[in-house]
Amino acid sequence: MSLLKRILDAIKRPEEAVPNWAPDSLRSKPVFNSPPRPIFIIGAPRSGTSVSTWALGQHPNIQPVPETGWIAIMAVAAEQAYYVGSERGRFSHFSNVSYPPEPFLRRIGEAVHKSVCDVFEERCTRMYGDWRQLGVIRNKPNSPTPELLLRRHSNDPKKRWVDGTPLNSAYTWGLLRIFPEARFVHLVRRPHEVVASLANFNEVGGVRHNFDEGIQNWIDHTYQALLAQKALGKQLVHVAKFEEIATDPRKFFGDILEFVDEPWCDDCLAPLNRKINSSNVESEREKVLELVRNNPLYQKADDIYRQVLEWTGEEIDDTAAQEVRDCTIFHARDRRLIG
């Protein structure tokens, strides 16, 4: 059987549908906690994901999470685990009782959320000591980044978290399967600006990219994020333009907070007082644009950029939905971890 046919057969499986499932549809009636509501910033690297994560993380209800990488892996592994547990009908654990994927995936999401919160608690304790007992947040006097706080007040609820990992761009469908209440922010930056930044990425500890590598990197991430826009619609995906961080930050973050249903907080503007993880390419951008303008690969990137900005989110694109599912399903079905 060809790889393509295996992928398509997996997509067509009944468990891949999204039925109107509810806990009381099972006789055992499992009880769940309130669903986590994470915020994922998707898009190309060097597009302001770090500063946006830190800025949103100054909100009293949002934890700033360093780039994770492992959460997308958990989403793919959960799909694979359910498939393996259902592949032999009445002889498999899940399918033996016709157990649907939704409650299993939701349990995985609950565990991931708890782990994220546990790590955040540990970070806060290491940073602020016995802050719960003291009832106050005391930043270290010699902190090099006093405006970037994990917590600003001891009574901040911090019930949600924001993850700015570019890798998540390709796994929005899988993430949504374990986090049905997740929201995605596609942070898009002009391709030549990202290329200029990636060309100097070694200055901030990354890997330097030549122009073609940088353009392809931008395409890989931004195309996947564009597919997520088309597949999930404006209720789940919000497009934010990188340049607005500098030109109109109150609107930029205000629109995001409105999208994720959180009230405005002035503290979200505090991280903008310093450059975060910057590769200092302001003087290089126009020079790079002239060098890549006639590059066919760059012209492809420019067309994707145009599509991102022209998207209205009014209709769901079934073809795009199939593609975003394909990415998760391919990794879940064709790269079995064990067994």
N, C-alpha and C positions, 0 to 999 in steps of 0.2 A: 504494500500500500504506500503511495507517495506521501511525502511530508505534508503537502498542501491538502490532500484528501483527509489525512488524519486530523489536521487542524479544523477543517470544515466539519468533519464528523463530530468533533468535540463541541464545536459551536452549536451544532444542531441538537445536542443532547437535551432532554427535557429539563435537567437540573440547571441548565444555563439560562433558562427563562427567568423572568422576575415576576412571579405570581403575586397575587394579593395575599401574601402570607401574614398570618397573625399568630401569636403564641397559643391562643385558644383553639387553633386548628389541630394541635396535638393533644391527645388524650391526657398526657402527663402535665400539660400546661406549665411549661418552664417560666420562671420569673426572671426578668431582666432589670438591670439598673437603667437609669436614664441614659439614652445613647450619647456617646462622646460626640463633640462637635468640633473636630479639628479644622484648622485652616492650612491649606497647602499652597505655597507660592510656587508656581511652575513657570517654565520658560528657560531660556538659555543662561548659562553661567555668565557672570560679569554683567548682569542686567539689573543690579541693585537689590538682589535677593537678600544679601546680608543686612544691609541698612534697613530694608523694609521689615525683615524679621525682628530686628532689635527695636525698631520704632513701634511696631504693633505690640511687641512684648512689654512695652512700658505701660500698656493699658492695664487697669486693675484686674481685668478678668481674663487676660491672655498671658500665657507663659511663653517666653522666647526660647525656642529649642534650637540647639546647634544642628547643622546638617546631619541627618540621621543615616540614610542609606538602608538601614536594616528594616525599616517599616515597610518599604516596597517589597523587600524580600519576604517578609511575613505574609503580605497580601498574596503573593504568588504561591508561597508554600501552603497557605491555607486552601487555595483552590486545588492544588495538587493533592493535599491530604484528603479533601472531601472526595475527589475523583477516585483515589485509590480505595477509599472506604466505601465506594459505591459501585465499583466496576464489575462485580460478579453477581449482581442481583441479590437473590435471597441468601447467598453465601458470603456477602460482605456486610460489615458492621452497620453502616448507615442504611444501605438499601434494604437490609433485612427487615426493617420496620418502616421503610419509605420515609426516612427522616430527611426533611428538606435541607438545602444548603444554607438558607438564611439564618436559622438559629445558631448553627455551628459557626458560620462566619462572624456573626454578631458576637459570639463568645470570644472569638479570637480578637476582635476589635476591642472588647472590654479589657482583655488581658494586656494588649498593646498600650491602651490608654493608661492603665494602672502603672505599667512599667515606666512610661514617659513621666507620669506624675511622681513616681518614686525617685527617679533620677533627679528631677527638678528639686524635690525636697532635699535630697542629699547635696545638691549644688548650693542651695540656699543656706543650709546648715554650715557648709564649709566656708561660705562667703561671709555669713553674718552671725555665726555662732548660735547662741541660745535665743534666737530672735523671738520665738513663740513665748518663752517665759518672760523675756524682757518687754514684749509688746511694742518693740520699736525696731526699725531697720537702721543699722549703723554701717555706713560704707567705710571701707578702710581709708584712712587719711591719705595714704600714698597711692591710691588707686589711679592708674594711668587713664582710666575711662570713667570718671565719676558720673557722667550722664547716662551710662549704660548700666542700669540696675536690673537685677533679676526680679526684685520686688522693690516697690517704693514705700509701701506701708504694710505693717504687719497684718492688717485685717483685709488686705486685698484678697478676693476669692480665688482668682487665677484658676477658674474651672476649665478653661479652654487652652489650647496651645497652637502655635504657628510654627510650621516646618518649611524652611526655604530650600530644600534639597532639589537641585535641578533634575536629578535622576527620576523623581516622582512624575515628571512630565509624561513619561511613557506608560505609567501604570495607574492612571486616574480611574479606570474602570475597576481594577482590582482593589484600589484603595476605597472606592465607593462601596464595594461589596462588603468590606469589613467595617466601614464607617458610613452607614446610610445617610447620616446628617452632616457629612463633610462638605466643605466649600472650597473652591479652587480660585486662586487669583493668578491670572496669566500676566506676568510682568514682562512687557515686551520693550526691547531697546532696538534702535536702528542697527542693522547688521554690521555696517562698517565700523560703528563705534565699539561693538563687541569684538570684532576682529582686531581693532587697534589695541584693545585692552588685553586680549589673549596673547597678542604678540609681545606684551610686556608682563605676562602673568608670572614669570619667574621672579620678578621683583618682590612678589608677596608670597613666595613659597610654592607657587603652582608650576605647571609645565608650560614652557613657551611653545606657542603654536605659530607655524608659518601661515601665510594668508589663506591658502586653500584649506588647511586644517581648521583654521578659525571659522571660515565660512561654513564648512561642513558641520562643525560642532554646533554653530548657530542653527543651521537647517534641521539637524537631527532633533534638537530640543524644541525648537519653535514649531516645527511641523506637527510634532506630537501634541503640543499644547493647543495648536489650531484644531486638530482633530477632536480634542476634548471639548473645545468650544462648540463645534458643530454637533458633536454627539450628545452633549449633556445640556446645552442651552443656557440661557442667561440666568436661570434660577440657581444654577450650580456653579457657573463660571463667570468671573468678572475680569474684564481686560483693563489693565492699568498701564499707562505709558510712562516709561522711565523718565523722560524729560520733565514730567510734572513734579517729580520729587524736588527739583530745583526751582522750577518756575511757579508752582502753586501747590506747595506741600500740604496746606490745609485742605484743599479740595482732593488731592491725591489720597490722603489717608482718611479723610472724611467719607469719600465715596466707598472705600474699602470697608470701613466700619459700618456704614449703612448697609452695605451688601451682606455682611456677616451678622447683621442685627445686633450691633453693639453701639452704645452711646459714644458720642465724641469725648475725647480726653486730650487736653493740651499736652500732657506728658509725652504723647506719641511724637511730638516734634523735637523733643530733647536730643535724640541721637543725631539730628541733622547739623548740630553744632560742630561736628568733626567728620572727617572722611574716614570711612571704615573699609579696610581691605582694598584700598585704591591703588591701581597700577599707574596713576598719573599720566594720562594719555590725552589731556585736553589739546595740546599742541599738535598731536599726531592725527587726529580724526580726519580732517579735510585732506591731508596728505594721503592717508590710506584710501579714502574715497576715490581720489583721482587714480590711484594705482589699481583699484579693483573694479572700477566702474564698468569696464568692458569685459570683465571676466564672466563667462557664461554661468559659472557656479554662483557668482554674486548676483547676477540677474535673476536666477532662480530664487535666491534668498529675498531679493527685493520684491518679487511677486508674492511670496509667502507673507512678507511684512504687510503688503497692501491688503491681502485677504484678511489678515488678523484685524486690521483697523476698520475694514468695511463690514465685518461681521455684525449682524444685528441681534442674533440670538433668538429670533422669533420662531424659527422652525428647527426641528431636530432632523439631522441628516443621517439616514439609516446606513448609508455607506460608511460614513465616518464612525458611526457607532459600531459597525462590524469591525473596523480597523482597530479601534481602541480595545475592543474585546480580544481581537486576535493576538495582540502583543502579550497580554497576560496569559491567555490560554496557551500560546506557543511555549512560553517558559514553564507553565504549569504541567503541560501534557508531554512535551517532548524531551524534557531534561529531568527525568525522575531522580530525586535525591538519593533514595535508597531502594532496595528491593529489586 
